[in-house]
Amino acid sequence: QVQLVESGGGLVQPGGSLRLSCAASGSIFNINAMGWYRQAPGKQRELVAAISSGASTDYADSVQGRFTISRDNAKNTVYLQMNSLKPEDTAVYYCTGGRGGRGIYEFNYWGQGTQVTVSS
């Protein structure tokens, strides 16, 4: 079984920064792409960012230029650096794993989520 464990969430003021981490373990041989989704109360789940094993990346328009996704394949870890945070970024952020690249992904493994709250 694949385990995805997120960390790094918390409370931050508008304009601040956070870095989320997601460590993958278990039977991850069939994973070549990882990403981050988020879901705020009353809103649909949104793909925030994704990265392939070849390090190609995709971002939601709402976070383009502010968030950066990266991965350390040796550590089976993906990161999401979040800068210039806005209150509308408040959500539960979920780490995902699967296959894909160049804008097309199929994620079938999910973490439990970490809360990010942006508030003054």
N, CA and C of each residue as an Amber inpcrd file, in Angstrom:
protein
   360
   0.8410000  -1.1860000   0.0000000   0.0000000   0.0000000   0.0000000
   0.8850000   1.2480000   0.0000000   0.4300000   2.2930000  -0.6790000
   1.1530000   3.5470000  -0.7480000   0.6840000   4.4480000   0.3790000
   1.6380000   5.0740000   1.0380000   1.3370000   6.0420000   2.0760000
   1.8930000   7.4010000   1.6750000   1.0610000   8.4260000   1.7530000
   1.4580000   9.7970000   1.4860000   1.1770000  10.6120000   2.7360000
   2.1920000  11.2490000   3.2730000   2.0630000  11.9800000   4.5220000
   2.4720000  13.4270000   4.3000000   1.5170000  14.3370000   4.4830000
   1.7670000  15.7620000   4.3140000   2.2110000  16.3920000   5.6310000
   2.9700000  17.4700000   5.5030000   3.3550000  18.2680000   6.6520000
   3.6220000  19.6930000   6.1950000   3.6590000  20.6170000   7.1410000
   4.0100000  21.9910000   6.8460000   2.8650000  22.9720000   6.8500000
   1.6470000  22.4980000   6.9990000   0.5160000  23.4030000   7.0470000
   0.4860000  24.1910000   8.3430000  -0.3660000  25.2070000   8.3710000
  -0.4930000  26.0190000   9.5550000  -1.1740000  27.3300000   9.2690000
  -1.0430000  28.2490000  10.1990000  -1.6320000  29.5750000  10.1070000
  -0.5730000  30.5800000   9.6950000  -0.8850000  31.3920000   8.6930000
   0.0460000  32.3970000   8.2070000  -0.7290000  33.6570000   7.8350000
  -0.0900000  34.8060000   7.9640000  -0.7220000  36.0660000   7.6010000
  -0.7000000  36.2740000   6.0910000  -1.6450000  37.0440000   5.5590000
  -1.6040000  37.3610000   4.1280000  -0.2560000  37.9420000   3.7300000
   0.2400000  37.4870000   2.5860000   1.5480000  37.8950000   2.1140000
   2.6820000  37.0250000   2.6000000   2.3980000  36.1350000   3.5220000
   3.4170000  35.2570000   4.0600000   3.6580000  34.0380000   3.1990000
   4.4950000  33.1400000   3.7080000   4.9020000  31.9550000   2.9660000
   4.8180000  30.7130000   3.8330000   4.5870000  29.5890000   3.1800000
   4.6370000  28.2740000   3.7970000   5.2210000  27.3030000   2.7890000
   5.8350000  26.2450000   3.2920000   6.2830000  25.1640000   2.4300000
   5.6820000  23.8570000   2.9200000   4.9300000  23.2190000   2.0530000
   4.3520000  21.9230000   2.3430000   5.2730000  20.8190000   1.8370000
   5.3110000  19.7230000   2.5780000   6.0870000  18.5590000   2.1860000
   5.1870000  17.3390000   2.1670000   5.4970000  16.3990000   1.2940000
   4.7590000  15.1470000   1.2070000   5.7490000  14.0250000   0.9690000
   5.8190000  13.1050000   1.9130000   6.7100000  11.9630000   1.8100000
   5.9210000  10.7210000   1.4180000   6.3820000  10.0310000   0.3910000
   5.7320000   8.8210000  -0.1000000   6.5110000   7.5930000   0.3370000
   5.7820000   6.5560000   0.7040000   6.4050000   5.3000000   1.0890000
   5.5070000   4.1460000   0.6710000   6.0560000   2.9410000   0.7170000
   5.3060000   1.7620000   0.3350000   5.5800000   1.3560000  -1.1000000
   4.5760000   0.7920000  -1.7530000   4.7080000   0.2880000  -3.1200000
   4.4820000   1.4080000  -4.1190000   5.5000000   2.2370000  -4.3030000
   5.3770000   3.4370000  -5.1240000   5.9920000   3.2650000  -6.5090000
   6.2310000   2.0320000  -6.9200000   6.8880000   1.7830000  -8.1980000
   6.0840000   2.2820000  -9.3860000   4.7650000   2.3680000  -9.2420000
   3.9090000   2.7960000 -10.3460000   3.5600000   4.2780000 -10.2890000
   4.2830000   5.0420000  -9.5000000   4.0640000   6.4840000  -9.3950000
   5.1780000   7.2190000 -10.1190000   4.8190000   8.0220000 -11.1050000
   5.8100000   8.8640000 -11.7670000   5.4320000  10.3430000 -11.7480000
   4.3190000  10.6660000 -11.1110000   3.8920000  12.0430000 -11.0000000
   3.2640000  12.2650000  -9.6320000   3.4300000  13.4550000  -9.1100000
   2.8280000  13.8130000  -7.8410000   2.2570000  15.2210000  -7.9530000
   1.3420000  15.5230000  -7.0630000   0.7210000  16.8240000  -7.1290000
   0.0680000  17.2190000  -5.8270000  -0.5090000  18.4010000  -5.8610000
  -1.2320000  18.9490000  -4.7220000  -2.6070000  19.4100000  -5.1620000
  -3.6240000  18.9410000  -4.4780000  -4.9780000  19.4450000  -4.5950000
  -5.3110000  20.2390000  -3.3400000  -6.3220000  21.0840000  -3.4540000
  -6.8290000  21.7510000  -2.2730000  -8.3450000  21.8210000  -2.3430000
  -8.9540000  21.8810000  -1.1690000 -10.4000000  21.9860000  -1.0870000
 -10.7770000  22.8740000   0.0840000 -11.5000000  23.9320000  -0.2120000
 -12.0140000  24.8370000   0.7940000 -13.4690000  24.4850000   1.0780000
 -13.9810000  24.8280000   2.2650000 -15.3760000  24.5310000   2.5880000
 -16.3360000  25.1090000   1.5510000 -17.2420000  24.2720000   1.0640000
 -18.2270000  24.7010000   0.0940000 -17.7250000  24.8260000  -1.3240000
 -16.4770000  24.4640000  -1.5710000 -15.9080000  24.5620000  -2.9070000
 -15.4290000  23.2000000  -3.3960000 -15.3140000  23.0750000  -4.7080000
 -14.8410000  21.8310000  -5.3000000 -13.3330000  21.6950000  -5.1330000
 -12.8940000  20.4490000  -5.1360000 -11.4710000  20.1920000  -5.0700000
 -10.7900000  20.7260000  -6.3220000  -9.6460000  21.3670000  -6.1360000
  -8.9260000  22.0250000  -7.2100000  -7.4990000  21.5100000  -7.2820000
  -7.0550000  21.1640000  -8.4750000  -5.6530000  20.7980000  -8.6690000
  -4.8150000  22.0650000  -8.6370000  -3.9260000  22.1470000  -7.6670000
  -3.0970000  23.3300000  -7.4790000  -1.8370000  23.2630000  -8.3310000
  -1.1460000  22.1340000  -8.2680000   0.1160000  21.9780000  -8.9760000
   0.4160000  20.5090000  -9.1390000   1.1690000  20.1800000 -10.1780000
   1.5690000  18.8010000 -10.4310000   2.9620000  18.7890000 -11.0280000
   3.6550000  17.6750000 -10.8140000   5.0090000  17.5400000 -11.3270000
   5.2420000  16.0960000 -11.7410000   5.8990000  15.9080000 -12.8780000
   6.2270000  14.5840000 -13.3640000   7.6050000  14.1750000 -12.8680000
   7.9500000  12.9090000 -13.1150000   9.2800000  12.4460000 -12.7300000
  10.3720000  13.1730000 -13.4950000  10.0410000  13.6830000 -14.6820000
  10.9790000  14.4640000 -15.4600000  10.9980000  15.9340000 -15.1010000
  10.2450000  16.2990000 -14.0590000  10.2350000  17.6480000 -13.4870000
   9.4490000  18.6570000 -14.3090000   8.6460000  18.2220000 -15.2690000
   7.7170000  19.1430000 -15.8950000   6.6180000  19.4800000 -14.8920000
   6.1320000  20.7090000 -14.9280000   5.1880000  21.1850000 -13.9200000
   3.9670000  21.8290000 -14.5460000   2.8720000  21.8160000 -13.7880000
   1.6380000  22.4820000 -14.1650000   1.0710000  23.1570000 -12.9320000
   0.4500000  24.3200000 -13.1330000  -0.1170000  25.0890000 -12.0420000
  -1.5060000  25.5770000 -12.3820000  -2.3400000  25.6750000 -11.3620000
  -3.6130000  26.3480000 -11.5250000  -3.3760000  27.8300000 -11.7600000
  -4.2540000  28.4430000 -12.5520000  -4.1110000  29.8680000 -12.8230000
  -4.1030000  30.6960000 -11.5400000  -4.8440000  30.2510000 -10.5410000
  -4.9820000  31.0090000  -9.3100000  -3.6950000  31.0760000  -8.4930000
  -2.7540000  30.1730000  -8.7440000  -1.5140000  30.1540000  -7.9740000
  -0.2870000  30.3900000  -8.8350000  -0.4590000  30.5010000 -10.1360000
   0.6650000  30.7090000 -11.0490000   1.4660000  31.9320000 -10.6360000
   2.7630000  31.7610000 -10.5310000   3.6430000  32.8450000 -10.1550000
   3.8450000  33.0040000  -8.6710000   3.0320000  32.3270000  -7.8670000
   3.1520000  32.4260000  -6.4150000   3.5980000  31.1120000  -5.7790000
   3.1810000  29.9910000  -6.3580000   3.4990000  28.6750000  -5.8150000
   4.5140000  27.9810000  -6.7140000   5.3530000  27.1590000  -6.1110000
   6.3200000  26.3690000  -6.8530000   6.3130000  24.9380000  -6.3350000
   6.1220000  23.9860000  -7.2370000   6.1750000  22.5820000  -6.8700000
   7.5280000  22.0130000  -7.2680000   8.0760000  21.1610000  -6.4280000
   9.3450000  20.5110000  -6.7170000   9.3460000  19.1280000  -6.0920000
  10.3170000  18.3150000  -6.4790000  10.3920000  16.9720000  -5.9160000
  11.8300000  16.5240000  -5.7700000  12.0370000  15.6620000  -4.8070000
  13.3110000  15.0150000  -4.5780000  13.0610000  13.5260000  -4.7650000
  13.4130000  13.0100000  -5.9370000  13.1100000  11.6200000  -6.2480000
  13.8360000  10.6470000  -5.3250000  15.0440000  11.0020000  -4.9170000
  15.8030000  10.1290000  -4.0310000  15.1080000   9.9630000  -2.6850000
  14.4190000  10.9960000  -2.2430000  13.7180000  10.9570000  -0.9670000
  12.2330000  10.6440000  -1.1100000  11.7650000  10.4700000  -2.3530000
  10.3450000  10.2300000  -2.6120000   9.4810000  11.2910000  -1.9400000
   9.8890000  12.5310000  -2.1040000   9.2300000  13.6430000  -1.4430000
   8.9140000  14.7430000  -2.4500000   7.7290000  15.3170000  -2.3270000
   7.3240000  16.4410000  -3.1470000   7.0590000  17.6270000  -2.2330000
   7.3480000  18.8270000  -2.7280000   7.2010000  20.0410000  -1.9480000
   6.3070000  21.0310000  -2.6810000   5.6750000  21.8810000  -1.9240000
   4.9330000  22.9950000  -2.4840000   5.3270000  24.2550000  -1.7260000
   6.1070000  25.1030000  -2.3730000   6.4860000  26.3860000  -1.7950000
   5.4010000  27.3940000  -2.1360000   4.7940000  27.9790000  -1.1270000
   3.6850000  28.9000000  -1.3020000   4.1080000  30.2780000  -0.8190000
   4.1710000  31.2300000  -1.7290000   4.5430000  32.6030000  -1.4180000
   3.3790000  33.5370000  -1.6980000   3.4550000  34.7310000  -1.1400000
   2.4290000  35.7530000  -1.3450000   1.0360000  35.1930000  -1.0930000
   0.8890000  34.5140000   0.0130000  -0.3660000  33.8350000   0.3080000
  -1.5090000  34.8210000   0.5120000  -2.6800000  34.4070000   0.0550000
  -3.8960000  35.1970000   0.1360000  -4.9310000  34.4540000   0.9670000
  -5.8900000  35.1690000   1.5510000  -6.9430000  34.4870000   2.3040000
  -7.6670000  33.4220000   1.4920000  -7.8240000  33.6340000   0.1880000
  -8.5050000  32.6510000  -0.6450000  -7.6980000  31.3810000  -0.8650000
  -6.4500000  31.3630000  -0.4200000  -5.6600000  30.1390000  -0.4550000
  -5.9890000  29.2060000   0.7050000  -6.7730000  29.6730000   1.6480000
  -7.1480000  28.8560000   2.7940000  -7.9000000  27.6130000   2.3360000
  -7.4020000  26.4460000   2.7260000  -7.9960000  25.1830000   2.3050000
  -7.2490000  24.0460000   2.9740000  -7.8050000  22.8530000   2.8320000
  -7.0630000  21.6450000   3.1430000  -6.3110000  21.2380000   1.8830000
  -5.0220000  21.0440000   2.0070000  -4.1770000  20.6830000   0.8840000
  -3.8550000  19.1980000   0.9450000  -4.0750000  18.5150000  -0.1730000
  -3.8900000  17.0770000  -0.2620000  -2.7550000  16.7360000  -1.2210000
  -1.8700000  15.8910000  -0.7800000  -0.8280000  15.3560000  -1.6320000
  -1.3850000  14.1830000  -2.4350000  -1.0000000  14.0830000  -3.7050000
  -1.4740000  13.0160000  -4.5720000  -0.3170000  12.3790000  -5.3290000
  -0.5210000  11.1300000  -5.7290000   0.4610000  10.4240000  -6.5280000
  -0.2090000   9.6180000  -7.6140000   0.4660000   9.4730000  -8.7440000
  -0.0780000   8.7040000  -9.8480000   0.8610000   8.7020000 -11.0270000
   0.2870000   8.8760000 -12.2170000   1.0800000   8.8810000 -13.4390000
   0.6160000  10.0120000 -14.3400000   1.5190000  10.4440000 -15.2020000
   1.1640000  11.4600000 -16.1710000   2.2610000  12.4770000 -16.3780000
   1.8890000  13.5540000 -17.0500000   2.7980000  14.6320000 -17.3500000
   2.2560000  15.5000000 -18.4650000   2.8440000  16.6610000 -18.6280000
   2.4630000  17.6020000 -19.6800000   0.9730000  17.9200000 -19.6540000
   0.4490000  18.1130000 -18.4530000  -0.9260000  18.5390000 -18.2960000
  -1.9530000  17.4430000 -18.1440000  -1.5590000  16.1880000 -18.3410000
  -2.4740000  15.0620000 -18.2370000  -2.0060000  14.1570000 -17.1060000
  -2.8500000  13.9950000 -16.0890000  -2.4780000  13.2150000 -14.9080000
  -3.6130000  12.3060000 -14.4800000  -3.2330000  11.1870000 -13.9120000
  -4.1760000  10.2750000 -13.2800000  -3.6480000   9.9800000 -11.8840000
  -4.2440000  10.6170000 -10.8980000  -3.8240000  10.4400000  -9.5080000
  -4.7390000   9.4500000  -8.8150000  -4.1610000   8.4520000  -8.1840000
  -4.9570000   7.4320000  -7.5220000  -4.4890000   7.1220000  -6.1080000
  -3.5470000   7.8990000  -5.5950000  -3.1240000   7.7850000  -4.2110000
  -3.2310000   9.1590000  -3.5690000  -3.7050000   9.1580000  -2.3370000
  -4.0220000  10.4180000  -1.6720000  -3.5530000  10.4290000  -0.2300000
  -3.0370000  11.5750000   0.1990000  -2.7460000  11.7840000   1.5990000
  -3.9840000  12.2190000   2.3520000  -3.8390000  12.4030000   3.6460000
  -4.9560000  12.7770000   4.4910000  -5.2190000  14.2790000   4.5170000
  -4.2810000  15.0660000   4.0460000  -4.4660000  16.4960000   3.9680000
  -3.8240000  17.2460000   5.1180000  -3.4770000  18.4920000   4.8520000
  -2.9520000  19.3880000   5.8660000  -3.6190000  20.7480000   5.7040000
  -4.0160000  21.3380000   6.8140000  -4.7610000  22.5880000   6.7940000
  -3.8230000  23.7740000   6.6110000  -4.1680000  24.6410000   5.6620000
  -3.4890000  25.9150000   5.4720000  -4.5100000  27.0180000   5.6840000
  -4.2350000  27.9030000   6.6180000  -5.1250000  29.0140000   6.9120000
  -4.3650000  30.3230000   6.7570000  -4.8780000  31.1990000   5.9030000
  -4.2690000  32.5030000   5.6530000  -5.2140000  33.5520000   6.1990000
  -4.8100000  34.2040000   7.2690000  -5.6840000  35.1510000   7.9480000
  -4.8570000  36.1380000   8.7420000  -5.3640000  37.3680000   8.8310000
  -4.7320000  38.3850000   9.6490000  -5.2680000  38.3860000  11.0690000
